[in-house]
Amino acid sequence: MRKIGIETARECPCEYALRYIGGAWKILIVAHLVRGKIRRHAELRRLLQGITPKILTQQLRELERDGLVQRTVYAEVPPRVEYRLTPLGETLLPVLEAMYAWGKQTREGRTFACSETNAKSHGKSGRKLNPQPLPVSIQKAARAPGSADRL
């Protein structure tokens, strides 16, 4: 992901937000930690199919550095490390709800063109977008009465 300079971020709040939650995995990590859920590294890795341990560690460190995730290390053998959202991280729930609602509304029946190389590997010229669903807590929040008012 490209680095966003401080000068640019001051000009656009969207770019400021993307500095903290941009990238392929951060928003999904946050989604799995929403509403006070506590997860361990291996559990997050199982939930986020396709992420490598190195990238997960890197993304968690960045989220911790930015104050969105709290990391707790227990002095046990073997060591136990847990991750949870900070109060600042919990403020991302309306963002997740909006993204979930937009994705649900727009993905039905949409086909996205693949590059020639990708098309050969898929055996067709287009592919259906089939993302993994968000955790049930996000889905319930997005369907809850008045949730659109919070967005």
C-alpha positions as CSV (number, residue, x, y, z in Angstrom):
1,M,0.0,0.0,0.0
2,R,1.3,3.4,-0.8
3,K,2.3,5.7,2.0
4,I,0.1,8.7,2.5
5,G,1.9,11.9,3.5
6,I,0.8,14.0,6.4
7,E,0.2,17.0,4.2
8,T,-2.1,15.0,1.9
9,A,-4.0,13.5,4.9
10,R,-4.7,17.0,6.3
11,E,-6.4,17.8,3.0
12,C,-8.7,14.8,2.8
13,P,-10.3,12.9,5.7
14,C,-10.7,9.8,3.6
15,E,-7.0,9.5,3.0
16,Y,-6.4,10.1,6.7
17,A,-8.7,7.2,7.5
18,L,-7.1,5.0,4.8
19,R,-3.7,5.5,6.4
20,Y,-5.0,3.6,9.4
21,I,-7.4,1.0,7.9
22,G,-6.2,0.8,4.3
23,G,-4.9,-2.4,2.8
24,A,-6.3,-5.8,2.0
25,W,-6.4,-7.2,5.6
26,K,-6.8,-4.5,8.2
27,I,-10.5,-3.9,7.9
28,L,-11.1,-7.7,8.0
29,I,-8.9,-8.0,11.1
30,V,-10.9,-5.2,12.8
31,A,-14.2,-6.9,11.7
32,H,-13.1,-10.1,13.6
33,L,-12.3,-8.1,16.7
34,V,-15.4,-5.9,16.8
35,R,-17.7,-5.7,19.9
36,G,-15.1,-6.7,22.4
37,K,-14.0,-10.0,20.9
38,I,-10.6,-11.2,22.0
39,R,-8.7,-13.3,19.5
40,R,-5.3,-15.0,19.4
41,H,-3.0,-14.9,16.4
42,A,-3.7,-18.5,15.3
43,E,-7.4,-17.9,15.6
44,L,-7.2,-14.8,13.4
45,R,-5.1,-16.7,10.9
46,R,-7.8,-19.4,10.6
47,L,-10.5,-16.8,10.2
48,L,-8.6,-14.9,7.5
49,Q,-8.1,-17.5,4.9
50,G,-5.2,-16.7,2.6
51,I,-3.2,-14.4,5.0
52,T,0.3,-15.4,5.8
53,P,1.5,-15.4,9.4
54,K,4.1,-12.7,8.5
55,I,1.5,-10.4,6.9
56,L,-0.9,-10.9,9.8
57,T,1.8,-10.1,12.3
58,Q,2.7,-7.0,10.3
59,Q,-0.9,-5.8,10.1
60,L,-1.5,-6.4,13.8
61,R,1.6,-4.4,14.7
62,E,0.5,-1.5,12.6
63,L,-3.0,-1.6,14.1
64,E,-1.4,-1.7,17.5
65,R,1.0,1.2,16.7
66,D,-1.9,3.3,15.4
67,G,-3.9,2.7,18.6
68,L,-6.7,0.6,17.1
69,V,-5.7,-2.8,18.6
70,Q,-4.5,-3.7,22.0
71,R,-2.0,-6.6,22.4
72,T,-1.9,-8.4,25.7
73,V,1.0,-10.8,26.4
74,Y,0.6,-13.3,29.3
75,A,3.7,-14.6,31.1
76,E,2.9,-18.3,30.5
77,V,4.7,-21.2,28.9
78,P,4.0,-21.3,26.0
79,P,3.4,-17.5,25.8
80,R,-0.2,-16.5,25.1
81,V,-0.9,-13.3,23.2
82,E,-4.4,-11.9,22.7
83,Y,-5.7,-9.0,20.6
84,R,-8.7,-6.8,21.1
85,L,-9.9,-3.5,19.7
86,T,-9.3,-0.4,21.7
87,P,-12.1,2.2,22.2
88,L,-10.7,4.0,19.2
89,G,-10.9,0.8,17.2
90,E,-14.5,0.2,18.2
91,T,-15.4,3.5,16.6
92,L,-14.9,1.8,13.3
93,L,-18.1,-0.2,13.7
94,P,-20.2,2.3,11.6
95,V,-17.6,2.1,8.9
96,L,-17.8,-1.7,8.8
97,E,-21.6,-1.5,8.8
98,A,-21.6,0.9,5.9
99,M,-19.1,-1.3,4.0
100,Y,-21.1,-4.4,4.7
101,A,-24.4,-2.8,3.5
102,W,-22.8,-1.4,0.4
103,G,-21.1,-4.7,-0.5
104,K,-24.3,-6.6,0.0
105,Q,-26.3,-4.2,-2.1
106,T,-23.9,-4.0,-5.0
107,R,-22.5,-7.5,-5.3
108,E,-25.6,-9.2,-6.5
109,G,-25.3,-10.1,-10.1
110,R,-22.1,-8.1,-10.7
111,T,-19.4,-9.6,-12.8
112,F,-15.9,-8.2,-12.9
113,A,-13.6,-8.6,-15.9
114,C,-10.4,-10.6,-15.3
115,S,-7.1,-9.9,-16.9
116,E,-6.1,-12.3,-19.7
117,T,-3.8,-14.2,-17.4
118,N,-6.3,-14.4,-14.6
119,A,-9.1,-15.4,-17.1
120,K,-7.0,-18.4,-18.3
121,S,-6.6,-19.6,-14.7
122,H,-10.3,-19.2,-14.1
123,G,-11.2,-20.7,-17.5
124,K,-13.6,-17.8,-18.4
125,S,-13.5,-14.1,-19.1
126,G,-15.1,-12.9,-15.9
127,R,-15.6,-14.0,-12.4
128,K,-18.3,-13.6,-9.8
129,L,-17.3,-11.6,-6.8
130,N,-17.6,-14.0,-3.9
131,P,-16.1,-12.4,-0.7
132,Q,-16.3,-14.1,2.6
133,P,-19.1,-12.8,4.8
134,L,-18.3,-10.5,7.7
135,P,-18.8,-11.8,11.2
136,V,-22.4,-12.3,12.3
137,S,-22.1,-9.4,14.8
138,I,-21.5,-7.0,11.9
139,Q,-24.3,-8.5,9.9
140,K,-26.7,-8.2,12.8
141,A,-25.6,-4.6,13.5
142,A,-26.2,-3.7,9.8
143,R,-29.7,-5.2,9.9
144,A,-30.6,-3.7,13.3
145,P,-33.3,-1.0,13.2
146,G,-31.8,2.4,13.2
147,S,-28.4,1.2,12.1
148,A,-28.6,3.3,8.9
149,D,-29.2,6.4,11.1
150,R,-25.8,5.8,12.8
151,L,-24.0,5.7,9.4
